[in-house]
Structure formats: structure tokens, C-alpha cells
């Protein structure tokens, strides 16, 4: 329907209205593609079988992720998941089982990301000071990558990613608001670039590139550090429990591969920024730096005692968060809920609306993740990975270890790395208990599975939950970080880190 004159409404036909409503503002070609998928899937299932239909469904779901900037993946991907249940590729029980297995991740998203929201003011204040003091882009990039690695080794990659997203979003908002036209300042919207003064548009584009670089360095850093310890990633804990490895044993067993990969990743970060290769090397414009410096000075000058106490409370809660996560006093999501309670109680956030606003960022992604688990349930129920698993298990010696690393990497890049690790460890454990594998080789196989699920999976946003969270965050469209842009920026890391992993598996493991 369209407005005509005063109060008159132009009526459109039912078909046209349905077309406009279906997937809203998404492009017409995208809507047609999703409808074609929904028609194609049952035809494939009843003609060529569930195996092919299952693989096509995975490709279709990846397409919805790749088009995240055109349409948030939840509606389109959700339709594909519902259809998968209706035509029998999976069932509600299998989906619930996948959700149950991943409940800690869901709790993390629900509560930890909201907890970080209440710390955003303090985080932006701290990192803005760092940004204005550290003038070298190479040093900043290295710092983001190293901090991502160190924090993820002891905390959680999703939590660390939530922190760097909050910081970057704050950075972007400060300059975007400054660069907006004063004439329509009251209607300010961070998503609206039409209000940007022409003299700042080039600087804004440069700033976007700068933030894209830092976000990718930080995100890859979470994968590097997450691979090294028992608590770094969910699949590490699963593998460690099956192998009966404690924290130190896990680190020592994986070190021959994880440490060379870590070093390679950090050196790659430096090399990309020094050479300004492959979309890296964007510098912080002088105008942006000045705005940041002025913002810090203004905030320092205007800060009263209540605001100082707020920052102190945030700092105390930040330290408490780090210790609670590092010592694993409770599930990550429960710790996040504790942080929410402490920050809201001691900083005076007691209105339901203000508290509810903190959950807006994470809950759409939580829903998307459950849809993703529905696709994983299809993989499980239709045994889509069975031929690859069997091929790997039929290999021998060092070739088998390399095959484990490669197969886990490829499958994790298109699926869920926790699911892939679960499947491979279950099959490997069965073979070991049947007496077909020596203990020493069994240990090496576990390391290959761990590193395979952690490192090559940086190739795609769906390879790791932290990457997918970044792709679907409110920040991604602001800094023009699309699915293909993430794949492109991750490519040098993927190649060099995976190659290092393979060579370390052959010669050091």
C-alpha cells in the first residue's frame, strides 16, 4: 500500500502485498532465491534422496549467512530449518538434543554479551585512551591480536569478541556522530550516512577500513589463543574430557602444533599491516584521532563523582569477570548473569526498559544459533559426514594425522566445530577401545582433531561462533564487514596458519 494525498491509501493486490511483506526490505532477487530453495528441497529429497538434499540444504543456509547484510539470516535460514523438519530431514527431538548439548553457549550469549553491554562505557573509555596514545597501526593490530589470543586462552572467544565489538562500536559512534550534519543532529542515527558532512565522508570510509582490520586481527587472535588451552574453546573441553587431560596436559600435548600456529598468526598480523596487503593497512585518519582525543578530554573534564564511581564499579566487575572465567567458578553464562546483577545494582540501572536494551544485541544471534543447530541436526540425522570420517579412519600413520587435521578443518569451516569434534572423537574413541589404535597415536589423533577444528575454521564466518557473532552484530554493516569481506580478510591467515598446522603435524607432533 502507498500513501496518496491526505488520508487516501492506494490499494495493491494480494500478490503484490505478499511480495512486499515477504522478507521485507530484502532485494527481490534474494526473495526469489529463498522461495526457489523452499520449492527445490522437497523435490530433491523425493527424487535424489536425503543425502544430496541435506548437502544442498547446508549450501543454502551458508548462502543466507553470506547475504547477512542484505537480510538478517534468521528469517530465511529459519524457513529452511522449518522445512527440513517438515520434509523429514531432521526432527524436533534431534534439534532439542543439539540445543541441550550447546546450552552453555546459549547461556553465554544471553547473559555474558548483555553483561559486556553494561561495561561498554568503561571499555570505550579505556580503549579510547589506548587508541589515542598508541599511534602505530602495526602496534595496535598486534595488540588486538595478542590480547584476543591471551584472553581467549583463559576466558572465552565469544566473550572476548563481544568486548572488541563493543569497543569498536563505541569508536565508530563517536566519530560518526561528530561527522553528522548539525542541522539534523536531533534526528541522529548511527546507521544513516546521508547526514554525514561531505568533508568527512572519505575519513569515515578510511575509519571503517581501520576498524575492519582491527576486528579481524582480534577475531583471529581469539582462534589462535583458543586452540592452546583446555578452556579456550568448547570443543577443547570436550576433547580433554574424553582424553582425561588436565589443563597442563592439554597445553603440553597440543603445544607442538598450537604454539607454531600461534607464532605464525601473530607474525602474519604484523606482516599484513607492514605490507598493507590484501585489504589491510588502513590508517586512523588524523581527523578521527583528534575527535577521539577531544572526546577523552571532554569526558575527563565533565566527569563527576558519580561517573567516576561508575567507572570504578565497571573496573572491579571486569577484574571479577576475568578471575571468575579463568578459575571457572561457574558456567560462563551464569558468570555473565552475575556481572549483569552487580553492574545494574551498583550503577543504578533499575528500569526494565534500560535493562532490556542490553539483550537486543545477543538474542537475535541466539535465535540464529538455534536455527544453526537445526542444520547441524540434519547433518547428524542424515550422516552427511560419514564418508569423509570413514576415509580418514582408513588412513594410517602421519598421513592419518594430516587427514584428521584437514578433514576437521574443512568440515568445521562449513559446519559447527563442536559438532565436528564430537563426531570425530566419538569414532576415534571407539576405534581405540576396540584395540585398533596405540595410545601414543590416539593422543596425536586427538591433537589433530583439536587443531583441525580450531584453525582452518577461521576461513569462514560460520566456522567459529565468535566469527558468526561478529558477522551478524550491529557493528558489521556499519564498517561494511560482509561475509565475503570476512572470508577475504581471513584468507592470508587461513593459508599460513593451516599450512603451519599441517607441517607441525608432520614434523613436530
N, C-alpha and C positions, 0 to 999 in steps of 0.2 A: 504494500500500500504506500502511496505517496501523498504528501500534503498538497492541496491545491486551494489557493485563495485563503479566505478567512473561514476556518472551520470545515471546509469541504475536503473530503478524502476521496482520492481516486481508488476505485476498487480494481484489484487484479484477480486473475483466475486462480483456481485452486492449485493447478500445477505450478504456476509461476510463484505463488506464495510458498508452496512446499520447497521449491528450488532455492528461494531466498532464505528460508528458515534452516534448511539442512546445512549443517556445519557453518552457518552464519557468514562471516566475512571472508572465509577461505576462498581462494580462486576457483572459478568454475571448473577448470581442468582438474583440480585436486578433488573436488566433489565427485566429478565423473569417474575419476580413477578409483576412489573408495567404493563407489557403487559397483564398478566393474569387478573389483576384488570380491565383494559380497555375492555377486552373481556367479563368479568363476569358481569359488571354493567348493560349494556342494557339487557342481558339475565334475570337477577334478576328483573329488572323493568317490563319487559313484561310477567314474569311468576308469581312472588310472590307479585308484586306491589311496589309502590313508597315508602311506609313506610319502608319496610325492606331494599330496595335498598339505601334509604337515610342513614340509620344507618350503613350499610356496607361501604358506601362512607366515613362517618366520621372515621370509623376504619382504612380505607385505608389511609386517609390523616394523621391520627396520626402516622401510620407506616412510612410515608415519613418524618415526624418530628423526629421520633425515630432514623431513619437512616441518620440523618443530616451530620454525619461525613463521611459517605460513598458517599453521593451525596447531594448537597445543595437542600433543599426541593422545591425550586421554579419551576424547570423544571418538575419534576414528579408530584408534587402537582398541578401545573398549568394544566397539561394534564388532571388530574382528574376533575378539576373545569370546563375546557372547555367541557369535555364530559358531565358533569352534565347539562350544558346549552343545548347542542345538543340533549340530550335524554329527556329534558323537566323537570328535577328535580328542576330547577330554571330558571330564565330568566335575560337578561341584565339589565332590569329595577330594579329588586329586588337587584341585585348586586350594581348598582349605588346608590340605596337608602341606603344600608348598608355603602357604602363608604362615602356618604353625611353625614350620622349620625356620622361617625367617622373621619370627616375631621380634627378636632383639633389634633387627634393622628397622622394623616398622616403629617400634617404641622410640628408637633413636631419632628417627625423622620427626615424629610427633612432638617430642619433648626437648631434645637437645637443640635442634635448629631454632625452636622458639626461645630456648634459654639464651642462645647466642644473640637473638634479636634484642633482648633486654640488656645485653652488654655492648651493643653496637656503638652507642655514643662514646664509651670509653675506648673501644678498639679503634674507631676512626680517629679519635683524638691522639692516641698513641702512635698509630701508623702515619698520620699526617705529619707529626713531628719527625718521624724517621725519614719520610719521603722528602721533607724539606732540608734535612741535614745531609743525607746521602745523595750526592749529585751524580755519581757514576751509575749509568743504567746497567752495566755489567755487574757491578757490586750489588745493586738492588735485585736483579734477576737471580743471581747466585744466592742471595739471602732468602728470597722467596722459595727457591727450590730446596735449599738446605733446611730451612725451617719446616717446610712441608714434610721433608723426609724424617727429620728428628722427631717432630711432634707425632707423625703417623706411626712411627715405630713403637710409641708408648701409649698413644691415645687412640684415635680412630680417624680414618681417612675422610669419612663424611663430615665429622665434626670439624676437622681442620679445613676442609673445603668450605663449609658453612662460614667459618671465620673469615677466610680470604674473600669470599663473595660479599660478606657484609662490609668489609673494609673497602673493596673496590667500588661497591655500590655507593658508599658514602663519599668516596673521592669523586666519582662521576657526578653525583648530585650537587656537590659544592660548586664545581666549575660550570655545570650546565645551568644552574640557577643564576650564577653570576653573568653568564653569557646571554641570558634571555633578555628580550626586549622589556624595558621598564614600563612601556605603555600598557602592556597586558600582564604585568607582574602578578596581579591578583589572581589571574587565571592560570598560573604556572602549573605545568605538567611535565614531569621529567621525561615522559615518552614523546613529547611534542617538540620536534626540531624546527617547526615553522616559526617559532618565537625566538629563535637564535639570531642574534645580530650577525650580518654578513661578515663583518671583520673578524668574527671568532669561529666561523664555520670550519676553516682549514685547521685551526688549532684543535677544534673539537674532534675532527677526524684523526688527527695525529695522536690525540689523547686516547681515543678509542683503541688505536693500534698498540699504544703503550700498555694499556690495561689488558688487552688480549694477550700480549706477550707475557706479562706478569702472571696472569691467571693460568696460562698453560704451563709455565715453569713451576708454579706452585702445585698444580694438579698432578703433573708428572712426578714431582717430588714426593707427593703422598703415596704414589705407587712404589717408588724406589725404597722409601723407608718402611712402608707397609709390608714389603716382602721379606724383611730381615728378621722379624721377631714373631714370637708365638701369638702376640695380641695385636699385631699390625693390621691384619685383615681377618674377616670371619672364617674364610677357608683355612687360614693358618691354624686357627684354634681347632678346627675340625680334624685337620691332618695330624696336629700334635697330640690330640686326644687318642686317635687311633694308634699312633706310634708310641704312646706313653712317653713323650718327650716333655721335659720341663722347659722353663724359659731359656736357661743357659744351653741345654742340649739342642733345642731347636735352632738357636743362633749359630752354634758351632757346626751342626750338620749342614745348614743351608749356606754358611759363610763362603765356602769355595766358589759358589755361584753368585750369591746375593751381593757380596762386597765388590767384586769386579764390576758387576752391573751398576751398583750404586756409584762407583767412581766414574764409570763411563757416562752415566746420566748427568752427573754434576759437570764433567768436562764438556759434554755436549751443550749444556746450558751456556757455559762461558763462550764456547766456540761460535754458537749461533748468534750471540749478541755482539761478539767482536767482529765477525764477518758480515753481520746484518743479512744473513742468508735465510731464504725460504719463509719470508713474511715476518722475520724477527728484526730487531734493531731499531724499532720505533723509539724516539726520544721524548722526554717530557718537555712540552713547549714552555718557553720562558713565561708566557702569559699565565699558564696553568700553575707553574711553580709560584709565581707572585700571588695568585689568588689563594693558594694553599697557605703560603706564609702569612698573608693578611688575615686569613680565616683563623689561624692559630693565635695570632696576636689579638684579634678581636675577642676570641673566646676566652683567652687568658685575662684580658682587661675586664671583660663583663662577668667573669666567674665570681659568684658569691659563695658564702659558706655552705649553703645547701647543695650547690652544684659540686663543690669540692668533695663534700661527704658522699654524694652520688658516685663520683669517680673512684673514691676510696673503697666504697662498698663493691663496685664492679671489679676493682683490682683484687680485693680479698676473695671475692667469689671466683675470679679467674684462677687464682692460686689454688683454691679449694678444688676447683674443677680439674685442674691438671693432676693434683695429687690423688684425687678420687679415681680418675681414669687410669693413671699409671699403676696404682695399687689394686685396681679392680675391686673396689669395695662393694660394688653392685653393678647390675646391668647398666649399660651406657644410657639407655632411655630413662631409667629410674634416677640416675645421677642428674640428667637434664631436668627432670621434674623438680628435683631438689633445688637446682640453680634458679629455676623459674620462681619457686616459692620464696627463696631468700631475697632475690632481686626485687620482686614485686612488693614484698613485705617491708623491706628496709628502705626502699626508694619511693614508697608511697604510691605505687601503681595499683589502685584498688577498684577501678571501674571495669566492669565486664567488657565493655567495648574496647578499651585500651589493651586489656589482656588478650582478647580475641584477635586483635590485629596481628599479634605476634605469630599466630598459627597460619596466617594466609599464605606465607611463602612455602611452607613444608607440606601442607595437607594435599594440595593438588598433585605434588610429586609422590606422596604416599599412596594416593589412589592409583596413579600411573604405575607404581611399582607392583601393586597387587595385580593389575592387568598384565604386567610383565610376567608375574608368577603364573598366570593362567597360560601364557605362551610356553613357559618352562614345563608346565604340567602336560601340555601337548607333546613336547619333546620326550618327556618321561613315558607317557602312556603309549606313544607310537614307536618307542625305541629308535628314535631318529639317529642317535649317535652310535648305535650298536655296531654297525660295520666298521666304523673308524676305531672304536675301542678294541674290537677283536683283532684288527690288523696290527695295532700297536702291541697287544699282548703276544702276538705271534712272533714279534721281533726278538732278537737276542743281544746280550752284552751291551756295549756302549751305544750301538745302533738303537736299541730299545729305549735307552735313556733319552737320546736325542728325539726319537719318535714321540716319547711321552711329553717332552718339552714342547715340541712343535704342535702336536695334536691338541694338547690342553690350551695352547696359545690361540690357535685358530678357532676352536670351539668357544673359548671364553670371549673372544672378540665379537661373536655373534649371539652368544647366549649369556647366561649368568655364571660367573666364575665359581661361586659357591656350589652351584648345582653340578658343574663340570667336575670340580674337585671331589664332590661326594660320590659321583658315579665311578670315577677312576679309582678312588681309594677303596671303594667297596669291592670292585672287581679284583684289584691288586691284593687286597687283604684275603679274599677267597683263595686266590692262587697261592699265596704264601702259606696259609693254613692247610692247604692241600699238599704241601711239601714240594711244590714245583719251583720255589724261589729261595735262594740262600738269603740269610739275614742281612748280610752286608749289601747285597744287590737290592733287597727290599727297602733298606734305608735310602739308598740312592734313588730308587724309583719315587719314593715319597718326596724327596727334594725336587726332582724333575717336575712332578705334578704341581708342587707348591710354586716353583718359579715360572712354570708354564702358564698357570692361571693368573699370576700377578703381573708379569712383564709384557709379553706380546699383546695382552688385552688392552694396553693403552692405545692401540691402533684405532679403536672406535669408541664413541661415547657410550654405547651400550655394553662395552667390555667391562666397565667398572661402574659401580653405583655412584661413586663420587663424580665421575665424568658426566654421567647422565644427569645428575643433580645440577651440575654446572650448566649443561646444555639447556635444561628446562627451567632455570632460575630466571627471576625478573631481570637480572643483570645481562644475560646473554643477548637479548635483542637490542639493548642499549649500546653495547660495544660491538655489535654485528658479529657475534660469535655463533655461526651456524654449525650444523652437523658437519658439512663438508669442510668448513674452515677449521674445525677441531681436528678432523682427520688429516688435513693438510699440515697443520702446525705440529701434530703429533708424529708425522711420518719420519723425520730425521731421528727422533728419539726411538721410535718403534724399530727402525732398521738397526741402529747402532747398539741399542740395549739388547735386542733379540739375538743379534749376531754374537755379542759378548756372552750372552747366556748360553748359546749353543757351544761356543769354543770352550767356555769354562766347564760345561757339562762333559765335553770330550776329554779335556786335558787336566782339569783340576778336581773333578768330582770322583 
